[in-house]
Structure formats: structure tokens, C-alpha cells
């Protein structure tokens, strides 16, 4: 069952600030049960992200999970962010429920997510369950009982079609347990894309209709030039559906930086949640249209990546409620009603 001590009181003035989009990581042999494909560990992107976090190459080789978690906690402890929702990342399955391990790049088991959260009460468990798994409903029930606060999918990379009506029972169980679904939308360049059709917010209509609180990670935004921009579609969907939201995760990378102001100007910030997408790099320089050089330099000196990301968005006008809205969507206890 969930430990109630990690949840805030009902007094809205006491609500802790939450980064609700944070990734965990580990590798084979480090005791975490995680997996990162060896070629990905050697890639320039992975090495750059590790350097950005302050994780040495030696620590990657010896115990990636331990070094990664220690770095994450360091960034948290020197920030004004008080809670993190940390994500698992399930394996890839085909439509019939067969595991596709030959194309797996990344795996973070729910068991590791729970073990980390049980040891660190400022971390909340965001589980990942591929709905085509033969045991998907059983795994969801176990995760609810252990205190999961949401389910996280990366549909275009995990080969999940959110529109598949075979998943209705899964959605109904999520709805009844009060668990929101966080599903990636928009561009993706960190892990391999298997089906680009599953990047649009439109593919999330079925869980919305079933009554699940759905959070479109990245709000349908571009992550690079020439990609389809679904931000306008995202905004229209938030206006039509009371149970549809987005997050502003990875809005501190070059091509997504423009959406911080766009979300505020469009009025979409009222349906968005705060997320960093840690370990994605965060730089203030991409806001040169809005800040002076000295302001950007000052933001860049903030040692905590989590705090830097939060302050960039805050100083551009993002209200603090974006960082507390998650409390109205997640369950306060296993099987309980949302903590409103």
C-alpha cells in the first residue's frame, strides 16, 4: 500500500512543487534489473547526457543505476522542487503480446521504480506497463496496490497503439484506480521510433473517452525542424476534454524552447503540468529572444538541472500551479480517489 507520508495535506497552500516527468536508468549487471543496449551506452548522445548530469564514464561502467540515482538526488536536494515522479520503461511487445527483445534499447522495470521510491520518499512511482502483455491487467493491479501514481507510455517507441480497443479493460481499471496516463506525443530523438503514427495527441482519444485522465507528454510539440507540429491540435483537445492535459517537459531544448511562451499566450498553461524530462539537457541560452545575456548566464549558473529548468519556465511567466497540478490527478492511496 502507499505510504501516506509522501502525500501533501489537502491545504492547497501546502502543496509541494513536483517535477512529474523524470526518467530512471540502469544497466545490466548493476543490480537494478534495468537494461540499456550497449551501443546506446557508447553513443555520443548518452555520453553527453551523462556528462551534463555529472556522471563519469567510470561510474557508467561500474554501476550506472547507483551513479545515475545519486546524481538525480543531488540535483533534487539543491532545488525548490520537492517531489519527483520517476518513470519505468517497459519492454517492447507486438500486438499479440510477444516480446520483441531483439529491438529493445531501454528497459526500466517497475520493481526497480518501487524499490527506489520506497527508499526515497521524495520520489513517487510512475510505472510503465505495455497493455499488450498477457499479464497487463495483473501487473496494473499489483502496481496500484503498491502505490503507483501514474502509468507512463512512449507509444511510438514501445509499439503501443493507444487507439486499440482491446485495451479498454486496461483503461477502465486505470480510471477506476484513479491513475492518469502519461503518453509521449510529438518528436522523439532519444530512443528509436517504431511507429510514427503513435506520436499525435489524436491517438489518445480512446483513453480520454473511457474517462482516464490523460497527460500528453511534450504537448504534441516538435523536437526538431521539419517535424509535424501538433501543438495546436493539443490545445484544441484540452479545450474539448476536461480530462486531457499536457506537460512542458523538455521545453528547455533548442526546438521546444519556443513553446514555453506559446503555451502561456495560448492559455494552455492552465491545462499543463511541470516536467523536466530529466536527464534531457537544460540550457537557458535558447531563450535569447526573451532574456538578456546576463539573465541567461545567471540562469545557466544554477547548479541543479531540475531547478534551472523550473526557473527558466517560471521567469517566462509559467505559474507555480503548473508544478502542483499533478496533485489533483493522482491517487492519494492505492485504489483510492484522486487527491483533490
KEMIGU-622653 format. One record per residue (C-alpha): residue in three letters; residue number from 1; x, y, z. Coordinates in pm, whole numbers. Layout:
# residues N
@rest: ALA; nr: NUM; u: X; v: Y; w: Z
...
# end
This chain:
# residues 340
@rest: UNK; nr: 1; u: 0; v: 0; w: 0
@rest: UNK; nr: 2; u: 104; v: 360; w: -47
@rest: UNK; nr: 3; u: 286; v: 545; w: 229
@rest: UNK; nr: 4; u: 59; v: 842; w: 304
@rest: UNK; nr: 5; u: 352; v: 1041; w: 444
@rest: UNK; nr: 6; u: 475; v: 1118; w: 93
@rest: UNK; nr: 7; u: 149; v: 1292; w: 3
@rest: UNK; nr: 8; u: 62; v: 1651; w: 100
@rest: UNK; nr: 9; u: -229; v: 1769; w: 308
@rest: UNK; nr: 10; u: -542; v: 1894; w: 133
@rest: UNK; nr: 11; u: -444; v: 2255; w: 206
@rest: UNK; nr: 12; u: -351; v: 2394; w: -139
@rest: UNK; nr: 13; u: -104; v: 2633; w: 23
@rest: UNK; nr: 14; u: 95; v: 2329; w: 142
@rest: UNK; nr: 15; u: 123; v: 2158; w: -194
@rest: UNK; nr: 16; u: 483; v: 2066; w: -278
@rest: UNK; nr: 17; u: 625; v: 2155; w: -618
@rest: UNK; nr: 18; u: 652; v: 1846; w: -836
@rest: UNK; nr: 19; u: 854; v: 1756; w: -1143
@rest: UNK; nr: 20; u: 626; v: 1485; w: -1282
@rest: UNK; nr: 21; u: 843; v: 1374; w: -1577
@rest: UNK; nr: 22; u: 1173; v: 1221; w: -1467
@rest: UNK; nr: 23; u: 1342; v: 909; w: -1604
@rest: UNK; nr: 24; u: 1535; v: 642; w: -1417
@rest: UNK; nr: 25; u: 1819; v: 446; w: -1573
@rest: UNK; nr: 26; u: 2040; v: 147; w: -1509
@rest: UNK; nr: 27; u: 2231; v: -119; w: -1697
@rest: UNK; nr: 28; u: 2285; v: -491; w: -1696
@rest: UNK; nr: 29; u: 2497; v: -610; w: -1407
@rest: UNK; nr: 30; u: 2437; v: -318; w: -1173
@rest: UNK; nr: 31; u: 2166; v: -494; w: -971
@rest: UNK; nr: 32; u: 1879; v: -273; w: -1088
@rest: UNK; nr: 33; u: 1728; v: -512; w: -1340
@rest: UNK; nr: 34; u: 1746; v: -233; w: -1597
@rest: UNK; nr: 35; u: 1883; v: -263; w: -1950
@rest: UNK; nr: 36; u: 2045; v: -18; w: -2186
@rest: UNK; nr: 37; u: 2165; v: -151; w: -2521
@rest: UNK; nr: 38; u: 2548; v: -149; w: -2527
@rest: UNK; nr: 39; u: 2554; v: 53; w: -2849
@rest: UNK; nr: 40; u: 2336; v: 319; w: -2687
@rest: UNK; nr: 41; u: 2568; v: 338; w: -2385
@rest: UNK; nr: 42; u: 2852; v: 417; w: -2626
@rest: UNK; nr: 43; u: 2656; v: 673; w: -2829
@rest: UNK; nr: 44; u: 2756; v: 1043; w: -2826
@rest: UNK; nr: 45; u: 2405; v: 1137; w: -2706
@rest: UNK; nr: 46; u: 2422; v: 911; w: -2400
@rest: UNK; nr: 47; u: 2775; v: 1025; w: -2316
@rest: UNK; nr: 48; u: 2671; v: 1390; w: -2348
@rest: UNK; nr: 49; u: 2370; v: 1345; w: -2119
@rest: UNK; nr: 50; u: 2585; v: 1163; w: -1861
@rest: UNK; nr: 51; u: 2844; v: 1443; w: -1870
@rest: UNK; nr: 52; u: 2565; v: 1700; w: -1835
@rest: UNK; nr: 53; u: 2440; v: 1524; w: -1521
@rest: UNK; nr: 54; u: 2785; v: 1487; w: -1371
@rest: UNK; nr: 55; u: 2802; v: 1109; w: -1412
@rest: UNK; nr: 56; u: 3153; v: 993; w: -1501
@rest: UNK; nr: 57; u: 3236; v: 732; w: -1764
@rest: UNK; nr: 58; u: 3390; v: 518; w: -1487
@rest: UNK; nr: 59; u: 3063; v: 519; w: -1293
@rest: UNK; nr: 60; u: 2870; v: 426; w: -1607
@rest: UNK; nr: 61; u: 3091; v: 120; w: -1640
@rest: UNK; nr: 62; u: 3082; v: 16; w: -1275
@rest: UNK; nr: 63; u: 2727; v: 91; w: -1154
@rest: UNK; nr: 64; u: 2514; v: 309; w: -1378
@rest: UNK; nr: 65; u: 2194; v: 284; w: -1170
@rest: UNK; nr: 66; u: 2368; v: 393; w: -847
@rest: UNK; nr: 67; u: 2559; v: 679; w: -1012
@rest: UNK; nr: 68; u: 2252; v: 799; w: -1203
@rest: UNK; nr: 69; u: 2027; v: 795; w: -895
@rest: UNK; nr: 70; u: 2286; v: 971; w: -679
@rest: UNK; nr: 71; u: 2318; v: 1246; w: -941
@rest: UNK; nr: 72; u: 1940; v: 1283; w: -962
@rest: UNK; nr: 73; u: 1908; v: 1315; w: -585
@rest: UNK; nr: 74; u: 2188; v: 1575; w: -575
@rest: UNK; nr: 75; u: 2003; v: 1788; w: -829
@rest: UNK; nr: 76; u: 1679; v: 1748; w: -633
@rest: UNK; nr: 77; u: 1822; v: 1835; w: -291
@rest: UNK; nr: 78; u: 1954; v: 2173; w: -408
@rest: UNK; nr: 79; u: 1633; v: 2272; w: -586
@rest: UNK; nr: 80; u: 1297; v: 2417; w: -483
@rest: UNK; nr: 81; u: 1132; v: 2111; w: -638
@rest: UNK; nr: 82; u: 1018; v: 1887; w: -354
@rest: UNK; nr: 83; u: 889; v: 1574; w: -527
@rest: UNK; nr: 84; u: 970; v: 1384; w: -845
@rest: UNK; nr: 85; u: 758; v: 1131; w: -1031
@rest: UNK; nr: 86; u: 1012; v: 881; w: -1164
@rest: UNK; nr: 87; u: 931; v: 661; w: -1463
@rest: UNK; nr: 88; u: 975; v: 300; w: -1552
@rest: UNK; nr: 89; u: 1005; v: 195; w: -1915
@rest: UNK; nr: 90; u: 851; v: -136; w: -2016
@rest: UNK; nr: 91; u: 975; v: -377; w: -2282
@rest: UNK; nr: 92; u: 851; v: -376; w: -2641
@rest: UNK; nr: 93; u: 572; v: -617; w: -2745
@rest: UNK; nr: 94; u: 389; v: -681; w: -3068
@rest: UNK; nr: 95; u: 9; v: -664; w: -3096
@rest: UNK; nr: 96; u: -23; v: -1030; w: -2994
@rest: UNK; nr: 97; u: 179; v: -980; w: -2678
@rest: UNK; nr: 98; u: 507; v: -1130; w: -2799
@rest: UNK; nr: 99; u: 819; v: -969; w: -2654
@rest: UNK; nr: 100; u: 1047; v: -805; w: -2912
@rest: UNK; nr: 101; u: 1375; v: -809; w: -2719
@rest: UNK; nr: 102; u: 1585; v: -802; w: -3037
@rest: UNK; nr: 103; u: 1496; v: -434; w: -3088
@rest: UNK; nr: 104; u: 1496; v: -331; w: -2721
@rest: UNK; nr: 105; u: 1708; v: -24; w: -2642
@rest: UNK; nr: 106; u: 1593; v: 62; w: -2292
@rest: UNK; nr: 107; u: 1419; v: -116; w: -2005
@rest: UNK; nr: 108; u: 1345; v: 9; w: -1653
@rest: UNK; nr: 109; u: 1134; v: -245; w: -1461
@rest: UNK; nr: 110; u: 857; v: -138; w: -1228
@rest: UNK; nr: 111; u: 1021; v: -333; w: -947
@rest: UNK; nr: 112; u: 1322; v: -101; w: -965
@rest: UNK; nr: 113; u: 1095; v: 205; w: -967
@rest: UNK; nr: 114; u: 921; v: 87; w: -649
@rest: UNK; nr: 115; u: 1247; v: -4; w: -476
@rest: UNK; nr: 116; u: 1388; v: 343; w: -542
@rest: UNK; nr: 117; u: 1069; v: 518; w: -427
@rest: UNK; nr: 118; u: 1045; v: 307; w: -112
@rest: UNK; nr: 119; u: 1397; v: 420; w: -17
@rest: UNK; nr: 120; u: 1343; v: 786; w: -108
@rest: UNK; nr: 121; u: 1007; v: 932; w: -10
@rest: UNK; nr: 122; u: 1054; v: 1242; w: -223
@rest: UNK; nr: 123; u: 1022; v: 1014; w: -527
@rest: UNK; nr: 124; u: 682; v: 890; w: -650
@rest: UNK; nr: 125; u: 642; v: 579; w: -870
@rest: UNK; nr: 126; u: 534; v: 621; w: -1231
@rest: UNK; nr: 127; u: 507; v: 269; w: -1371
@rest: UNK; nr: 128; u: 521; v: 151; w: -1731
@rest: UNK; nr: 129; u: 304; v: -141; w: -1845
@rest: UNK; nr: 130; u: 269; v: -239; w: -2210
@rest: UNK; nr: 131; u: -104; v: -311; w: -2247
@rest: UNK; nr: 132; u: -44; v: -597; w: -2494
@rest: UNK; nr: 133; u: 132; v: -801; w: -2225
@rest: UNK; nr: 134; u: -56; v: -1117; w: -2133
@rest: UNK; nr: 135; u: -33; v: -1015; w: -1768
@rest: UNK; nr: 136; u: -101; v: -642; w: -1822
@rest: UNK; nr: 137; u: -414; v: -628; w: -1605
@rest: UNK; nr: 138; u: -249; v: -828; w: -1327
@rest: UNK; nr: 139; u: 60; v: -609; w: -1337
@rest: UNK; nr: 140; u: -157; v: -297; w: -1326
@rest: UNK; nr: 141; u: -343; v: -429; w: -1022
@rest: UNK; nr: 142; u: -14; v: -507; w: -845
@rest: UNK; nr: 143; u: 121; v: -161; w: -923
@rest: UNK; nr: 144; u: -194; v: 8; w: -796
@rest: UNK; nr: 145; u: -169; v: -191; w: -474
@rest: UNK; nr: 146; u: 196; v: -91; w: -430
@rest: UNK; nr: 147; u: 120; v: 278; w: -472
@rest: UNK; nr: 148; u: 178; v: 370; w: -837
@rest: UNK; nr: 149; u: 69; v: 727; w: -909
@rest: UNK; nr: 150; u: 50; v: 707; w: -1290
@rest: UNK; nr: 151; u: 124; v: 492; w: -1595
@rest: UNK; nr: 152; u: 384; v: 614; w: -1845
@rest: UNK; nr: 153; u: 400; v: 514; w: -2213
@rest: UNK; nr: 154; u: 620; v: 606; w: -2504
@rest: UNK; nr: 155; u: 379; v: 470; w: -2769
@rest: UNK; nr: 156; u: 584; v: 539; w: -3081
@rest: UNK; nr: 157; u: 891; v: 364; w: -2935
@rest: UNK; nr: 158; u: 724; v: 92; w: -2728
@rest: UNK; nr: 159; u: 491; v: -8; w: -3015
@rest: UNK; nr: 160; u: 171; v: 81; w: -2828
@rest: UNK; nr: 161; u: -138; v: 182; w: -3024
@rest: UNK; nr: 162; u: -347; v: 375; w: -2767
@rest: UNK; nr: 163; u: -649; v: 353; w: -3001
@rest: UNK; nr: 164; u: -661; v: -27; w: -2987
@rest: UNK; nr: 165; u: -999; v: -118; w: -2838
@rest: UNK; nr: 166; u: -853; v: -435; w: -2687
@rest: UNK; nr: 167; u: -706; v: -206; w: -2422
@rest: UNK; nr: 168; u: -1042; v: -76; w: -2297
@rest: UNK; nr: 169; u: -1037; v: -302; w: -1989
@rest: UNK; nr: 170; u: -689; v: -173; w: -1909
@rest: UNK; nr: 171; u: -817; v: 185; w: -1936
@rest: UNK; nr: 172; u: -1121; v: 108; w: -1723
@rest: UNK; nr: 173; u: -901; v: -36; w: -1449
@rest: UNK; nr: 174; u: -678; v: 274; w: -1466
@rest: UNK; nr: 175; u: -982; v: 502; w: -1448
@rest: UNK; nr: 176; u: -1131; v: 314; w: -1153
@rest: UNK; nr: 177; u: -798; v: 327; w: -967
@rest: UNK; nr: 178; u: -758; v: 698; w: -1037
@rest: UNK; nr: 179; u: -431; v: 651; w: -1229
@rest: UNK; nr: 180; u: -357; v: 903; w: -1505
@rest: UNK; nr: 181; u: -186; v: 802; w: -1828
@rest: UNK; nr: 182; u: 121; v: 998; w: -1935
@rest: UNK; nr: 183; u: 184; v: 927; w: -2304
@rest: UNK; nr: 184; u: 459; v: 1073; w: -2519
@rest: UNK; nr: 185; u: 344; v: 1295; w: -2807
@rest: UNK; nr: 186; u: 545; v: 1493; w: -3061
@rest: UNK; nr: 187; u: 903; v: 1447; w: -3172
@rest: UNK; nr: 188; u: 1136; v: 1187; w: -3024
@rest: UNK; nr: 189; u: 1512; v: 1151; w: -3072
@rest: UNK; nr: 190; u: 1634; v: 979; w: -2755
@rest: UNK; nr: 191; u: 1516; v: 626; w: -2834
@rest: UNK; nr: 192; u: 1429; v: 457; w: -3163
@rest: UNK; nr: 193; u: 1085; v: 529; w: -3315
@rest: UNK; nr: 194; u: 900; v: 216; w: -3427
@rest: UNK; nr: 195; u: 571; v: 370; w: -3538
@rest: UNK; nr: 196; u: 543; v: 742; w: -3611
@rest: UNK; nr: 197; u: 162; v: 716; w: -3629
@rest: UNK; nr: 198; u: 154; v: 692; w: -3249
@rest: UNK; nr: 199; u: 304; v: 1039; w: -3188
@rest: UNK; nr: 200; u: -7; v: 1252; w: -3241
@rest: UNK; nr: 201; u: -229; v: 1354; w: -2947
@rest: UNK; nr: 202; u: -526; v: 1238; w: -3159
@rest: UNK; nr: 203; u: -432; v: 874; w: -3093
@rest: UNK; nr: 204; u: -512; v: 928; w: -2723
@rest: UNK; nr: 205; u: -882; v: 978; w: -2786
@rest: UNK; nr: 206; u: -987; v: 631; w: -2669
@rest: UNK; nr: 207; u: -849; v: 653; w: -2313
@rest: UNK; nr: 208; u: -990; v: 1006; w: -2292
@rest: UNK; nr: 209; u: -1334; v: 874; w: -2390
@rest: UNK; nr: 210; u: -1310; v: 591; w: -2135
@rest: UNK; nr: 211; u: -1257; v: 854; w: -1865
@rest: UNK; nr: 212; u: -887; v: 825; w: -1789
@rest: UNK; nr: 213; u: -707; v: 1148; w: -1704
@rest: UNK; nr: 214; u: -464; v: 1164; w: -1996
@rest: UNK; nr: 215; u: -146; v: 1377; w: -1997
@rest: UNK; nr: 216; u: 16; v: 1429; w: -2336
@rest: UNK; nr: 217; u: 388; v: 1442; w: -2260
@rest: UNK; nr: 218; u: 552; v: 1730; w: -2452
@rest: UNK; nr: 219; u: 205; v: 1853; w: -2558
@rest: UNK; nr: 220; u: 245; v: 1742; w: -2919
@rest: UNK; nr: 221; u: 540; v: 1973; w: -2983
@rest: UNK; nr: 222; u: 826; v: 1948; w: -3232
@rest: UNK; nr: 223; u: 1169; v: 1844; w: -3107
@rest: UNK; nr: 224; u: 1345; v: 1925; w: -3434
@rest: UNK; nr: 225; u: 1281; v: 2120; w: -3757
@rest: UNK; nr: 226; u: 1053; v: 1974; w: -4024
@rest: UNK; nr: 227; u: 863; v: 1753; w: -3780
@rest: UNK; nr: 228; u: 485; v: 1772; w: -3766
@rest: UNK; nr: 229; u: 374; v: 2030; w: -3510
@rest: UNK; nr: 230; u: 68; v: 1907; w: -3317
@rest: UNK; nr: 231; u: 70; v: 2179; w: -3051
@rest: UNK; nr: 232; u: -236; v: 2348; w: -3198
@rest: UNK; nr: 233; u: -420; v: 2015; w: -3203
@rest: UNK; nr: 234; u: -315; v: 1957; w: -2842
@rest: UNK; nr: 235; u: -457; v: 2296; w: -2739
@rest: UNK; nr: 236; u: -789; v: 2226; w: -2912
@rest: UNK; nr: 237; u: -814; v: 1887; w: -2744
@rest: UNK; nr: 238; u: -755; v: 2040; w: -2399
@rest: UNK; nr: 239; u: -1042; v: 2279; w: -2467
@rest: UNK; nr: 240; u: -1276; v: 1995; w: -2568
@rest: UNK; nr: 241; u: -1189; v: 1742; w: -2298
@rest: UNK; nr: 242; u: -1180; v: 1823; w: -1924
@rest: UNK; nr: 243; u: -970; v: 1510; w: -1858
@rest: UNK; nr: 244; u: -699; v: 1589; w: -2114
@rest: UNK; nr: 245; u: -378; v: 1765; w: -2014
@rest: UNK; nr: 246; u: -20; v: 1812; w: -2128
@rest: UNK; nr: 247; u: 321; v: 1866; w: -1975
@rest: UNK; nr: 248; u: 602; v: 2108; w: -2055
@rest: UNK; nr: 249; u: 879; v: 1850; w: -2032
@rest: UNK; nr: 250; u: 1190; v: 1904; w: -2247
@rest: UNK; nr: 251; u: 1083; v: 2263; w: -2319
@rest: UNK; nr: 252; u: 1442; v: 2369; w: -2244
@rest: UNK; nr: 253; u: 1594; v: 2207; w: -2553
@rest: UNK; nr: 254; u: 1654; v: 2417; w: -2868
@rest: UNK; nr: 255; u: 1345; v: 2349; w: -3079
@rest: UNK; nr: 256; u: 1096; v: 2313; w: -2792
@rest: UNK; nr: 257; u: 1210; v: 2627; w: -2608
@rest: UNK; nr: 258; u: 965; v: 2842; w: -2808
@rest: UNK; nr: 259; u: 665; v: 2656; w: -2667
@rest: UNK; nr: 260; u: 704; v: 2791; w: -2312
@rest: UNK; nr: 261; u: 581; v: 3133; w: -2421
@rest: UNK; nr: 262; u: 339; v: 2988; w: -2676
@rest: UNK; nr: 263; u: 166; v: 2782; w: -2407
@rest: UNK; nr: 264; u: 122; v: 3090; w: -2188
@rest: UNK; nr: 265; u: 0; v: 3310; w: -2475
@rest: UNK; nr: 266; u: -241; v: 3041; w: -2594
@rest: UNK; nr: 267; u: -380; v: 2991; w: -2243
@rest: UNK; nr: 268; u: -271; v: 2628; w: -2247
@rest: UNK; nr: 269; u: -70; v: 2663; w: -1925
@rest: UNK; nr: 270; u: -397; v: 2613; w: -1739
@rest: UNK; nr: 271; u: -405; v: 2252; w: -1862
@rest: UNK; nr: 272; u: -35; v: 2175; w: -1831
@rest: UNK; nr: 273; u: 189; v: 2012; w: -1570
@rest: UNK; nr: 274; u: 554; v: 2075; w: -1493
@rest: UNK; nr: 275; u: 813; v: 1823; w: -1607
@rest: UNK; nr: 276; u: 1182; v: 1846; w: -1689
@rest: UNK; nr: 277; u: 1229; v: 1520; w: -1885
@rest: UNK; nr: 278; u: 1548; v: 1466; w: -1682
@rest: UNK; nr: 279; u: 1813; v: 1363; w: -1797
@rest: UNK; nr: 280; u: 1743; v: 1570; w: -2109
@rest: UNK; nr: 281; u: 1990; v: 1865; w: -2108
@rest: UNK; nr: 282; u: 1862; v: 2205; w: -1996
@rest: UNK; nr: 283; u: 2010; v: 2531; w: -2123
@rest: UNK; nr: 284; u: 1890; v: 2889; w: -2076
@rest: UNK; nr: 285; u: 2064; v: 3010; w: -2395
@rest: UNK; nr: 286; u: 1769; v: 2906; w: -2613
@rest: UNK; nr: 287; u: 1564; v: 3190; w: -2459
@rest: UNK; nr: 288; u: 1777; v: 3467; w: -2612
@rest: UNK; nr: 289; u: 1463; v: 3630; w: -2754
@rest: UNK; nr: 290; u: 1328; v: 3689; w: -2402
@rest: UNK; nr: 291; u: 1630; v: 3725; w: -2171
@rest: UNK; nr: 292; u: 1941; v: 3940; w: -2176
@rest: UNK; nr: 293; u: 2279; v: 3770; w: -2193
@rest: UNK; nr: 294; u: 2338; v: 3834; w: -1824
@rest: UNK; nr: 295; u: 1998; v: 3686; w: -1735
@rest: UNK; nr: 296; u: 2071; v: 3374; w: -1937
@rest: UNK; nr: 297; u: 2416; v: 3345; w: -1783
@rest: UNK; nr: 298; u: 2266; v: 3375; w: -1436
@rest: UNK; nr: 299; u: 2013; v: 3102; w: -1505
@rest: UNK; nr: 300; u: 2281; v: 2882; w: -1654
@rest: UNK; nr: 301; u: 2482; v: 2907; w: -1332
@rest: UNK; nr: 302; u: 2203; v: 2740; w: -1134
@rest: UNK; nr: 303; u: 2375; v: 2412; w: -1040
@rest: UNK; nr: 304; u: 2061; v: 2196; w: -1023
@rest: UNK; nr: 305; u: 1932; v: 2097; w: -1365
@rest: UNK; nr: 306; u: 1587; v: 2047; w: -1211
@rest: UNK; nr: 307; u: 1589; v: 2396; w: -1060
@rest: UNK; nr: 308; u: 1729; v: 2557; w: -1375
@rest: UNK; nr: 309; u: 1450; v: 2406; w: -1585
@rest: UNK; nr: 310; u: 1187; v: 2521; w: -1334
@rest: UNK; nr: 311; u: 1325; v: 2875; w: -1308
@rest: UNK; nr: 312; u: 1350; v: 2926; w: -1685
@rest: UNK; nr: 313; u: 981; v: 2842; w: -1721
@rest: UNK; nr: 314; u: 882; v: 3042; w: -1412
@rest: UNK; nr: 315; u: 1065; v: 3357; w: -1525
@rest: UNK; nr: 316; u: 897; v: 3335; w: -1865
@rest: UNK; nr: 317; u: 560; v: 3352; w: -1689
@rest: UNK; nr: 318; u: 463; v: 2992; w: -1618
@rest: UNK; nr: 319; u: 255; v: 2995; w: -1298
@rest: UNK; nr: 320; u: 355; v: 2782; w: -1000
@rest: UNK; nr: 321; u: 21; v: 2596; w: -1022
@rest: UNK; nr: 322; u: 165; v: 2408; w: -1320
@rest: UNK; nr: 323; u: 407; v: 2244; w: -1076
@rest: UNK; nr: 324; u: 133; v: 2146; w: -828
@rest: UNK; nr: 325; u: -146; v: 2043; w: -1068
@rest: UNK; nr: 326; u: -36; v: 1681; w: -1059
@rest: UNK; nr: 327; u: -175; v: 1651; w: -704
@rest: UNK; nr: 328; u: -530; v: 1689; w: -841
@rest: UNK; nr: 329; u: -480; v: 1399; w: -1083
@rest: UNK; nr: 330; u: -301; v: 1123; w: -893
@rest: UNK; nr: 331; u: -446; v: 889; w: -628
@rest: UNK; nr: 332; u: -376; v: 959; w: -263
@rest: UNK; nr: 333; u: -379; v: 590; w: -177
@rest: UNK; nr: 334; u: -388; v: 262; w: -365
@rest: UNK; nr: 335; u: -729; v: 218; w: -527
@rest: UNK; nr: 336; u: -843; v: 550; w: -380
@rest: UNK; nr: 337; u: -996; v: 861; w: -531
@rest: UNK; nr: 338; u: -778; v: 1130; w: -688
@rest: UNK; nr: 339; u: -623; v: 1359; w: -430
@rest: UNK; nr: 340; u: -829; v: 1670; w: -497
# end
